[in-house]
Protein backbone atom coordinates (compact mmCIF):
# COMPACT_ATOMS: atom_id res chain seq x y z
CA UNK A 1 0.00 0.00 0.00
CA UNK A 2 1.61 3.22 -1.17
CA UNK A 3 0.89 6.57 0.40
CA UNK A 4 0.33 8.20 -2.99
CA UNK A 5 -2.58 5.80 -3.57
CA UNK A 6 -4.82 7.78 -1.22
CA UNK A 7 -5.32 10.87 0.89
CA UNK A 8 -7.09 9.97 4.11
CA UNK A 9 -9.14 11.84 6.66
CA UNK A 10 -9.55 10.19 10.07
CA UNK A 11 -12.73 11.12 11.93
CA UNK A 12 -12.79 10.43 15.69
CA UNK A 13 -16.11 11.33 17.37
CA UNK A 14 -15.51 11.98 21.06
CA UNK A 15 -17.44 12.85 24.19
CA UNK A 16 -15.49 13.11 27.45
CA UNK A 17 -12.67 10.76 26.45
CA UNK A 18 -9.77 12.62 28.10
CA UNK A 19 -8.47 9.36 29.58
CA UNK A 20 -8.15 7.66 26.21
CA UNK A 21 -7.86 10.17 23.37
CA UNK A 22 -4.07 10.51 23.67
CA UNK A 23 -3.66 6.73 23.37
CA UNK A 24 -5.85 6.66 20.27
CA UNK A 25 -4.06 9.49 18.46
CA UNK A 26 -0.55 8.42 19.42
CA UNK A 27 -1.12 4.88 18.08
CA UNK A 28 -2.37 5.96 14.65
CA UNK A 29 0.22 4.79 12.08
CA UNK A 30 2.52 7.53 10.84
CA UNK A 31 1.35 7.22 7.23
CA UNK A 32 -2.20 8.15 8.26
CA UNK A 33 -1.45 11.11 10.50
CA UNK A 34 -1.76 13.85 7.88
CA UNK A 35 -5.38 14.68 8.70
CA UNK A 36 -6.77 13.61 12.08
CA UNK A 37 -10.06 15.22 13.06
CA UNK A 38 -11.51 14.86 16.55
CA UNK A 39 -15.21 15.76 16.48
CA UNK A 40 -15.82 16.92 20.04
CA UNK A 41 -19.46 16.34 20.96
CA UNK A 42 -19.53 18.69 23.95
CA UNK A 43 -16.80 17.32 26.20
CA UNK A 44 -16.33 18.93 29.61
CA UNK A 45 -13.11 17.10 30.55
CA UNK A 46 -10.59 18.69 28.19
CA UNK A 47 -10.72 16.01 25.47
CA UNK A 48 -10.43 18.64 22.73
CA UNK A 49 -7.46 20.35 24.35
CA UNK A 50 -5.54 17.09 24.59
CA UNK A 51 -6.31 16.28 20.95
CA UNK A 52 -5.07 19.70 19.82
CA UNK A 53 -1.83 19.26 21.74
CA UNK A 54 -1.23 16.04 19.81
CA UNK A 55 -1.71 17.73 16.45
CA UNK A 56 -5.32 16.82 15.68
CA UNK A 57 -7.85 19.24 14.26
CA UNK A 58 -10.72 19.67 16.70
CA UNK A 59 -14.23 20.36 15.44
CA UNK A 60 -17.03 21.09 17.89
CA UNK A 61 -20.36 19.38 17.26
CA UNK A 62 -22.79 21.14 19.58
CA UNK A 63 -25.69 18.76 18.88
CA UNK A 64 -25.23 15.63 20.98
CA UNK A 65 -25.11 12.37 19.06
CA UNK A 66 -22.61 10.01 17.47
CA UNK A 67 -23.87 10.72 13.97
CA UNK A 68 -23.90 14.45 14.60
CA UNK A 69 -20.21 14.33 15.54
CA UNK A 70 -19.33 12.25 12.47
CA UNK A 71 -21.20 14.67 10.19
CA UNK A 72 -19.36 17.63 11.70
CA UNK A 73 -16.05 15.89 11.10
CA UNK A 74 -16.93 15.14 7.48
CA UNK A 75 -18.02 18.71 6.82
CA UNK A 76 -14.68 19.99 8.11
CA UNK A 77 -12.64 17.39 6.22
CA UNK A 78 -14.10 18.19 2.81
CA UNK A 79 -11.98 21.30 2.42
CA UNK A 80 -8.90 19.05 2.31
CA UNK A 81 -10.39 16.84 -0.43
CA UNK A 82 -9.57 13.40 1.00
CA UNK A 83 -10.37 10.41 -1.16
CA UNK A 84 -10.93 8.02 1.74
CA UNK A 85 -12.43 8.47 5.19
CA UNK A 86 -11.54 6.40 8.23
CA UNK A 87 -13.82 6.34 11.28
CA UNK A 88 -12.39 5.38 14.65
CA UNK A 89 -13.77 5.57 18.18
CA UNK A 90 -12.09 7.65 20.88
CA UNK A 91 -12.25 5.14 23.73
CA UNK A 92 -9.17 3.08 22.74
CA UNK A 93 -11.19 -0.11 22.34
CA UNK A 94 -10.04 -0.37 18.73
CA UNK A 95 -6.41 -0.85 17.79
CA UNK A 96 -5.50 2.12 15.57
CA UNK A 97 -2.60 0.08 14.20
CA UNK A 98 -5.15 -2.13 12.39
CA UNK A 99 -6.00 0.84 10.19
CA UNK A 100 -3.41 -0.32 7.67
CA UNK A 101 -5.23 -3.63 7.12
CA UNK A 102 -8.62 -1.99 6.69
CA UNK A 103 -7.33 0.50 4.13
CA UNK A 104 -5.30 -2.16 2.34
CA UNK A 105 -8.46 -4.19 1.80
CA UNK A 106 -10.26 -1.12 0.44
CA UNK A 107 -7.51 -0.36 -2.06
CA UNK A 108 -6.28 -3.78 -3.10
CA UNK A 109 -9.73 -5.39 -3.39
CA UNK A 110 -11.23 -2.29 -5.02
CA UNK A 111 -13.95 -1.99 -2.39
CA UNK A 112 -16.06 1.06 -1.51
CA UNK A 113 -16.61 0.32 2.19
CA UNK A 114 -14.70 -1.90 4.59
CA UNK A 115 -15.97 -2.66 8.10
CA UNK A 116 -13.48 -3.54 10.82
CA UNK A 117 -15.21 -6.60 12.26
CA UNK A 118 -14.74 -7.27 15.96
CA UNK A 119 -16.61 -10.57 15.81
CA UNK A 120 -14.33 -12.40 13.37
CA UNK A 121 -11.98 -13.48 16.12
CA UNK A 122 -10.29 -10.24 17.10
CA UNK A 123 -12.12 -9.28 20.33
CA UNK A 124 -10.46 -10.02 23.65
CA UNK A 125 -12.62 -11.75 26.29
CA UNK A 126 -15.04 -9.33 27.93
CA UNK A 127 -14.47 -6.52 25.45
CA UNK A 128 -17.80 -6.99 23.67
CA UNK A 129 -20.50 -7.06 26.34
CA UNK A 130 -23.33 -9.62 26.02
CA UNK A 131 -25.84 -6.92 25.08
CA UNK A 132 -23.52 -5.70 22.33
CA UNK A 133 -23.07 -9.22 20.94
CA UNK A 134 -26.81 -9.83 20.98
CA UNK A 135 -27.51 -6.48 19.35
CA UNK A 136 -24.96 -7.23 16.64
CA UNK A 137 -26.45 -10.66 16.00
CA UNK A 138 -30.00 -9.32 15.80
CA UNK A 139 -29.20 -6.28 13.66
CA UNK A 140 -26.99 -8.09 11.17
CA UNK A 141 -29.52 -10.92 10.94
CA UNK A 142 -32.35 -8.52 10.20
CA UNK A 143 -30.26 -6.75 7.58
CA UNK A 144 -29.59 -10.08 5.93
CA UNK A 145 -33.28 -10.92 5.84
CA UNK A 146 -34.21 -7.50 4.52
CA UNK A 147 -31.31 -6.70 2.21
CA UNK A 148 -29.67 -10.05 1.40
CA UNK A 149 -26.14 -9.39 2.67
CA UNK A 150 -24.71 -10.84 5.86
CA UNK A 151 -22.48 -8.44 7.77
CA UNK A 152 -20.73 -9.88 10.81
CA UNK A 153 -20.59 -6.63 12.78
CA UNK A 154 -21.75 -3.02 13.13
CA UNK A 155 -18.25 -2.03 14.24
CA UNK A 156 -17.55 1.71 14.10
CA UNK A 157 -13.94 1.19 12.94
CA UNK A 158 -14.29 1.45 9.15
CA UNK A 159 -13.09 3.08 5.98
CA UNK A 160 -15.03 4.29 2.96
CA UNK A 161 -14.16 6.00 -0.29
CA UNK A 162 -15.08 9.68 -0.30
CA UNK A 163 -17.28 9.51 -3.38
CA UNK A 164 -19.15 6.55 -1.89
CA UNK A 165 -19.65 8.35 1.43
CA UNK A 166 -21.01 11.47 -0.24
CA UNK A 167 -23.38 9.40 -2.38
CA UNK A 168 -24.93 7.89 0.77
CA UNK A 169 -26.19 11.30 1.95
CA UNK A 170 -25.85 10.29 5.59
CA UNK A 171 -28.57 11.71 7.82
CA UNK A 172 -28.67 9.91 11.18
CA UNK A 173 -27.44 12.05 14.04
CA UNK A 174 -27.11 9.48 16.80
CA UNK A 175 -26.92 5.70 17.30
CA UNK A 176 -28.27 4.68 13.88
CA UNK A 177 -25.21 6.05 12.05
CA UNK A 178 -23.31 2.81 11.47
CA UNK A 179 -26.43 0.89 10.45
CA UNK A 180 -27.53 3.65 8.08
CA UNK A 181 -24.17 3.54 6.31
CA UNK A 182 -24.20 -0.24 5.96
CA UNK A 183 -27.79 -0.40 4.71
CA UNK A 184 -27.40 2.45 2.24
CA UNK A 185 -24.22 0.85 0.91
CA UNK A 186 -26.23 -2.28 0.09
CA UNK A 187 -29.12 -0.35 -1.41
CA UNK A 188 -26.70 1.48 -3.69
CA UNK A 189 -24.93 -1.78 -4.58
CA UNK A 190 -21.57 -0.58 -3.36
CA UNK A 191 -18.75 -3.07 -3.03
CA UNK A 192 -18.49 -3.84 0.67
CA UNK A 193 -16.13 -6.03 2.66
CA UNK A 194 -14.93 -6.80 6.18
CA UNK A 195 -11.57 -7.24 7.85
CA UNK A 196 -11.01 -8.85 11.24
CA UNK A 197 -9.75 -6.28 13.74
CA UNK A 198 -8.62 -6.56 17.31
CA UNK A 199 -10.85 -5.18 20.06
CA UNK A 200 -10.15 -4.61 23.76
CA UNK A 201 -12.00 -3.34 26.80
CA UNK A 202 -12.49 0.36 26.42
CA UNK A 203 -11.08 2.98 28.75
CA UNK A 204 -13.93 4.37 30.85
CA UNK A 205 -17.65 3.56 30.65
CA UNK A 206 -19.52 3.29 27.37
CA UNK A 207 -22.23 5.90 26.75
CA UNK A 208 -24.27 3.18 25.03
CA UNK A 209 -23.74 -0.33 26.40
CA UNK A 210 -22.45 1.00 29.72
CA UNK A 211 -25.94 1.96 30.89
CA UNK A 212 -29.35 0.31 30.65
CA UNK A 213 -30.92 3.47 29.23
CA UNK A 214 -28.22 3.84 26.59
CA UNK A 215 -28.48 0.18 25.59
CA UNK A 216 -32.26 0.32 25.20
CA UNK A 217 -32.20 3.63 23.30
CA UNK A 218 -29.49 2.46 20.92
CA UNK A 219 -31.25 -0.86 20.34
CA UNK A 220 -34.57 0.79 19.52
CA UNK A 221 -32.91 3.25 17.16
CA UNK A 222 -31.00 0.54 15.31
CA UNK A 223 -34.11 -1.60 14.90
CA UNK A 224 -36.10 1.43 13.73
CA UNK A 225 -33.47 2.18 11.11
CA UNK A 226 -33.54 -1.40 9.81
CA UNK A 227 -37.25 -2.02 10.21
CA UNK A 228 -40.24 -1.41 7.97
CA UNK A 229 -41.03 1.96 9.56
CA UNK A 230 -37.52 3.36 9.26
CA UNK A 231 -36.57 6.10 6.80
CA UNK A 232 -34.74 3.50 4.66
CA UNK A 233 -37.88 1.43 3.88
C-alpha positions as CSV (number, residue, x, y, z in Angstrom):
1,X,0.0,0.0,0.0
2,X,1.6,3.2,-1.2
3,X,0.9,6.6,0.4
4,X,0.3,8.2,-3.0
5,X,-2.6,5.8,-3.6
6,X,-4.8,7.8,-1.2
7,X,-5.3,10.9,0.9
8,X,-7.1,10.0,4.1
9,X,-9.1,11.8,6.7
10,X,-9.5,10.2,10.1
11,X,-12.7,11.1,11.9
12,X,-12.8,10.4,15.7
13,X,-16.1,11.3,17.4
14,X,-15.5,12.0,21.1
15,X,-17.4,12.8,24.2
16,X,-15.5,13.1,27.5
17,X,-12.7,10.8,26.4
18,X,-9.8,12.6,28.1
19,X,-8.5,9.4,29.6
20,X,-8.2,7.7,26.2
21,X,-7.9,10.2,23.4
22,X,-4.1,10.5,23.7
23,X,-3.7,6.7,23.4
24,X,-5.8,6.7,20.3
25,X,-4.1,9.5,18.5
26,X,-0.6,8.4,19.4
27,X,-1.1,4.9,18.1
28,X,-2.4,6.0,14.7
29,X,0.2,4.8,12.1
30,X,2.5,7.5,10.8
31,X,1.4,7.2,7.2
32,X,-2.2,8.2,8.3
33,X,-1.4,11.1,10.5
34,X,-1.8,13.9,7.9
35,X,-5.4,14.7,8.7
36,X,-6.8,13.6,12.1
37,X,-10.1,15.2,13.1
38,X,-11.5,14.9,16.6
39,X,-15.2,15.8,16.5
40,X,-15.8,16.9,20.0
41,X,-19.5,16.3,21.0
42,X,-19.5,18.7,24.0
43,X,-16.8,17.3,26.2
44,X,-16.3,18.9,29.6
45,X,-13.1,17.1,30.6
46,X,-10.6,18.7,28.2
47,X,-10.7,16.0,25.5
48,X,-10.4,18.6,22.7
49,X,-7.5,20.4,24.4
50,X,-5.5,17.1,24.6
51,X,-6.3,16.3,21.0
52,X,-5.1,19.7,19.8
53,X,-1.8,19.3,21.7
54,X,-1.2,16.0,19.8
55,X,-1.7,17.7,16.4
56,X,-5.3,16.8,15.7
57,X,-7.8,19.2,14.3
58,X,-10.7,19.7,16.7
59,X,-14.2,20.4,15.4
60,X,-17.0,21.1,17.9
61,X,-20.4,19.4,17.3
62,X,-22.8,21.1,19.6
63,X,-25.7,18.8,18.9
64,X,-25.2,15.6,21.0
65,X,-25.1,12.4,19.1
66,X,-22.6,10.0,17.5
67,X,-23.9,10.7,14.0
68,X,-23.9,14.5,14.6
69,X,-20.2,14.3,15.5
70,X,-19.3,12.3,12.5
71,X,-21.2,14.7,10.2
72,X,-19.4,17.6,11.7
73,X,-16.0,15.9,11.1
74,X,-16.9,15.1,7.5
75,X,-18.0,18.7,6.8
76,X,-14.7,20.0,8.1
77,X,-12.6,17.4,6.2
78,X,-14.1,18.2,2.8
79,X,-12.0,21.3,2.4
80,X,-8.9,19.1,2.3
81,X,-10.4,16.8,-0.4
82,X,-9.6,13.4,1.0
83,X,-10.4,10.4,-1.2
84,X,-10.9,8.0,1.7
85,X,-12.4,8.5,5.2
86,X,-11.5,6.4,8.2
87,X,-13.8,6.3,11.3
88,X,-12.4,5.4,14.6
89,X,-13.8,5.6,18.2
90,X,-12.1,7.7,20.9
91,X,-12.3,5.1,23.7
92,X,-9.2,3.1,22.7
93,X,-11.2,-0.1,22.3
94,X,-10.0,-0.4,18.7
95,X,-6.4,-0.9,17.8
96,X,-5.5,2.1,15.6
97,X,-2.6,0.1,14.2
98,X,-5.1,-2.1,12.4
99,X,-6.0,0.8,10.2
100,X,-3.4,-0.3,7.7
101,X,-5.2,-3.6,7.1
102,X,-8.6,-2.0,6.7
103,X,-7.3,0.5,4.1
104,X,-5.3,-2.2,2.3
105,X,-8.5,-4.2,1.8
106,X,-10.3,-1.1,0.4
107,X,-7.5,-0.4,-2.1
108,X,-6.3,-3.8,-3.1
109,X,-9.7,-5.4,-3.4
110,X,-11.2,-2.3,-5.0
111,X,-14.0,-2.0,-2.4
112,X,-16.1,1.1,-1.5
113,X,-16.6,0.3,2.2
114,X,-14.7,-1.9,4.6
115,X,-16.0,-2.7,8.1
116,X,-13.5,-3.5,10.8
117,X,-15.2,-6.6,12.3
118,X,-14.7,-7.3,16.0
119,X,-16.6,-10.6,15.8
120,X,-14.3,-12.4,13.4
121,X,-12.0,-13.5,16.1
122,X,-10.3,-10.2,17.1
123,X,-12.1,-9.3,20.3
124,X,-10.5,-10.0,23.7
125,X,-12.6,-11.8,26.3
126,X,-15.0,-9.3,27.9
127,X,-14.5,-6.5,25.5
128,X,-17.8,-7.0,23.7
129,X,-20.5,-7.1,26.3
130,X,-23.3,-9.6,26.0
131,X,-25.8,-6.9,25.1
132,X,-23.5,-5.7,22.3
133,X,-23.1,-9.2,20.9
134,X,-26.8,-9.8,21.0
135,X,-27.5,-6.5,19.3
136,X,-25.0,-7.2,16.6
137,X,-26.4,-10.7,16.0
138,X,-30.0,-9.3,15.8
139,X,-29.2,-6.3,13.7
140,X,-27.0,-8.1,11.2
141,X,-29.5,-10.9,10.9
142,X,-32.4,-8.5,10.2
143,X,-30.3,-6.7,7.6
144,X,-29.6,-10.1,5.9
145,X,-33.3,-10.9,5.8
146,X,-34.2,-7.5,4.5
147,X,-31.3,-6.7,2.2
148,X,-29.7,-10.1,1.4
149,X,-26.1,-9.4,2.7
150,X,-24.7,-10.8,5.9
151,X,-22.5,-8.4,7.8
152,X,-20.7,-9.9,10.8
153,X,-20.6,-6.6,12.8
154,X,-21.7,-3.0,13.1
155,X,-18.3,-2.0,14.2
156,X,-17.6,1.7,14.1
157,X,-13.9,1.2,12.9
158,X,-14.3,1.5,9.2
159,X,-13.1,3.1,6.0
160,X,-15.0,4.3,3.0
161,X,-14.2,6.0,-0.3
162,X,-15.1,9.7,-0.3
163,X,-17.3,9.5,-3.4
164,X,-19.2,6.6,-1.9
165,X,-19.6,8.4,1.4
166,X,-21.0,11.5,-0.2
167,X,-23.4,9.4,-2.4
168,X,-24.9,7.9,0.8
169,X,-26.2,11.3,1.9
170,X,-25.8,10.3,5.6
171,X,-28.6,11.7,7.8
172,X,-28.7,9.9,11.2
173,X,-27.4,12.0,14.0
174,X,-27.1,9.5,16.8
175,X,-26.9,5.7,17.3
176,X,-28.3,4.7,13.9
177,X,-25.2,6.1,12.1
178,X,-23.3,2.8,11.5
179,X,-26.4,0.9,10.5
180,X,-27.5,3.6,8.1
181,X,-24.2,3.5,6.3
182,X,-24.2,-0.2,6.0
183,X,-27.8,-0.4,4.7
184,X,-27.4,2.4,2.2
185,X,-24.2,0.9,0.9
186,X,-26.2,-2.3,0.1
187,X,-29.1,-0.4,-1.4
188,X,-26.7,1.5,-3.7
189,X,-24.9,-1.8,-4.6
190,X,-21.6,-0.6,-3.4
191,X,-18.7,-3.1,-3.0
192,X,-18.5,-3.8,0.7
193,X,-16.1,-6.0,2.7
194,X,-14.9,-6.8,6.2
195,X,-11.6,-7.2,7.9
196,X,-11.0,-8.8,11.2
197,X,-9.7,-6.3,13.7
198,X,-8.6,-6.6,17.3
199,X,-10.8,-5.2,20.1
200,X,-10.2,-4.6,23.8
201,X,-12.0,-3.3,26.8
202,X,-12.5,0.4,26.4
203,X,-11.1,3.0,28.8
204,X,-13.9,4.4,30.8
205,X,-17.6,3.6,30.6
206,X,-19.5,3.3,27.4
207,X,-22.2,5.9,26.8
208,X,-24.3,3.2,25.0
209,X,-23.7,-0.3,26.4
210,X,-22.4,1.0,29.7
211,X,-25.9,2.0,30.9
212,X,-29.4,0.3,30.6
213,X,-30.9,3.5,29.2
214,X,-28.2,3.8,26.6
215,X,-28.5,0.2,25.6
216,X,-32.3,0.3,25.2
217,X,-32.2,3.6,23.3
218,X,-29.5,2.5,20.9
219,X,-31.3,-0.9,20.3
220,X,-34.6,0.8,19.5
221,X,-32.9,3.3,17.2
222,X,-31.0,0.5,15.3
223,X,-34.1,-1.6,14.9
224,X,-36.1,1.4,13.7
225,X,-33.5,2.2,11.1
226,X,-33.5,-1.4,9.8
227,X,-37.3,-2.0,10.2
228,X,-40.2,-1.4,8.0
229,X,-41.0,2.0,9.6
230,X,-37.5,3.4,9.3
231,X,-36.6,6.1,6.8
232,X,-34.7,3.5,4.7
233,X,-37.9,1.4,3.9
